[in-house]
């Protein structure tokens, strides 16, 4: 029953609107047509922004995925045995033999 009342109401509203448009003068009809054209022409602008936003989001996502997939692997932390091996290595003693030279170099690098 509600659908029947609703359909009758819609039909009556359509008939009343159609009857009122037949009584409009030509100037009003021309202005209505112009307003309709402006409204239709203005609509695609939102779609352009929506497409641009979607494209920017897709580009950002692709960049993020590329960084995550092709990022250099992080070296695993050095274990206790490897640290002991590095500390007990005698190759680092050469640095201490030339310590005065490195101090002189640091002083003159700041002056230059």
Secondary structure, DSSP 8 states (H G I E B T S, - for coil): -HHHHHHHHHHHHHHHHHHHHHT--HHHHHHHHHHHHHHHHHHHHHHHHHHHHHHHHHHHHHHHHHHHHH---------HHHHHHHHH-GGGHHHHHTHHHHHHHHHHHHH-
